[in-house]
């Protein structure tokens, strides 16, 4: 199976602090891959490097077989949500997605499809500020899906959710993966991802401790 995302000795230093320390991994296509580690393990910094938001100090990575040194080559095929979704509180879910669709030049029909897909069609006209945390996260995932991406990268999408919210997001990610989207999702709680991820990359102190099938880690 081809790697949809690969990193080789990916490193990020801030002065004397090594946030990401020679990280290497390969993520299979068409799977849900969990990126697990405690807060401060370097997960968000790694994701920012993969998305071209932060320049690596050393090493390299590829997404869809294109180097992260040229983000414009792969970003049109990548959807992402980092550190929680940002929306206009006084606009409805539908209006917020339409603003993003207009900015990205995506068809408005896509907005309606996505509201249905993430289970928010019945609350499409409600203001964002009235949404539960789980609904806000699902709208964030809908926004990340606007470009119809091949790869979806989500940073802590279940952080702070109640069990019902976690269940909703899990089901959504499973259905997206089943539709052929490769998903790379981070969390600081292994048990949340072990239920849903096919594959895991475990990091701590900026280093990879494990990568492989979820069942292999759980068996160990």
N, C-alpha and C positions, 0 to 999 in steps of 0.2 A: 504493500500500500504506500502510495507516494506521501511524502511529508507536506502538509499544507503550510506549516510554520516550522522553521528550523533556526536554531541559534548555535553559534560556535564561539566559545570563549567570550561571550558578551559581557562587557564590564562597564560599570559606571562609577566614577569616583567624584566626590565633592570635597576637594581639599584632601584631608587625611582620611575622610570617611569613605569606605568602600561600600556603596549601597548594593551593587550587583557585582559578584566576584567570579569572573570566568565561567559564566553559566552556559552550558551546552544542553540542548534537548531537541527532539524531533516530535512533531505532533501529527498524528495520522489524519488523513482526509476523511470527511463524512462521519466523524465521531464527536462526542462531547468529551473534551479534555478538561479536567479540573486542575487548577493551578493553586496549590495549597501551601500555606505557611502562616506563621504568626504575624501579627501586625509588625511592620518594620523589617520584614524578611526580604524586601526588595521586589515584591510582586508588582506594585503600581509603577515603579521606576522601569521595570522590565517591559511592562505593557506600553508605557509612554515611549520607550525606545522603539518598540515594534511598530508603533503608529507614527513614527517620525516626529514626535513632539519633543524628544530629548535626544541629543547626539551621544552615541556611545563614546566612552574614553578609549575602549579597545574592543576587538572582536567584531563579529559580523552576525547578521541574521537575514533570513529570507522569508517572505510571505508570498505564496502562490508563485514560487520559484523566481521572485524578483527581489533584488537587494533592498534593504531598508535605507540604503544611501539614496535611493530614488523613490521616495514615497508616492510621487505622482503616478508611478507605473502600476501600483497595486491598490492604492486607497479607494479608487472608484468601486472596487469589488469587496470592500471591507466595511462592515457596520460596527460601531463601537459605542460603549457607554462606560465612561470613567467617572468614579467618585460621585455617583448619583446623578439623576437627570435634572437639568435646569430648564424650567418652563415658566411662562407668564402666569402668575397665580390667578389673575382675574379673567383669563381666557379659558374657554372650555377645552376639553381634550381634543376635540375635532379642530378647533381654531388654532391650537398650538401646533398640531401636526401640519395644518395647512400653511402656517407661516414657514415652517421648515421645508415643506414641499416647494413653496414658491422660491425660497432661497436656493434650494438645490436643483430647481427646475425638474421636479418630479410631478407626474400627473396627479390631480386631486382624487382620481378613482383609487389610486394606491392608498390614500388616507383611509377611505371607507373599507377597503379590503383588510387593512391592518387593524383597524378598530375592531372588526369582526374577529380577526385571528387571535388578538390578545384578550378577547372577552370583554371589551369596553364599549361595544356598540350601543348597549342600553344606557350607558352613562356618557355618551359622546358629547352631549350638550351641557353637562354639568361642569362648573368651574373647576379648574385644576386644584385650587386650594381646598375644595371639599372632598378630594380623593383621599382614600386610605393610603398608607405607605405602600402596600402591595399593588394598588391600582397605579400609583405614581411610577413604581418600578416597571410595571407592564407597559405603561405609556412610553417610558424611556426605551424599552426594548422595541416597541413599535417604531419610535423615531430612528433607532439604529437600523431598522429593517427597511426604511424608505428607499435606499438605493438598490434594493433587491440583492443583497450581498451574497457572496460565496462563503465568506468567513465572518463570523460574529464574535467580537471580543467584548466580554463583559467583566467589569471590575466590581466584585462584591455585590452582585445583584440581589442577594437575599439578606444582606446585612440589616439587622434591626427589624426584620419581618417577624410577625407572629406565625405559629405553625400553619394556619390557613393560607397566609400569604406565601410562605415558603412552598407549600404544596402547589399553589397556583403557578408560581414561577417555574418550579420543577416540571410540571406537566407541559407548560408552554415550551420550555427548552427541549424536552423530549420530542414534542411534535415537530419542532423546527429541525432538529437533527434528523428525524425520520423523513423529512421532506428534502434532505440532501445538503443542508447547510452545515458546515464545520464550525463547531462552537468551542471557544477557549474561554473558560470562566474561572475567575479567581474567588477564593474564600479563605478566611482564616480558620474555618471550622471544617475539619476533615469529614465528620459524620454527615454534614449537609451535602457534600459533593459525592461521598462514597455511594449514596443511594442512586445518583443519577449519572455520574461520569463513567464512561467506558475506560478511560485512560487517565492517569494521574501524573503530574509533575509536582514533587514536593520540594519546597525550598525553605532554608533557614539561614539567617545571617548572610544572605546574598549568594548562597551556594545551593546547588541541586543535591538533595539527599536521596531521592528516588525518582525514577521514571519508568512507567510500564503500565500494564493492565491493572485496573482497580482490584480485580479479584486476586492478583498476585500479592499486592500490598496487604490486603485483608487476610490472606492466607498466612502471610509472614507474621 
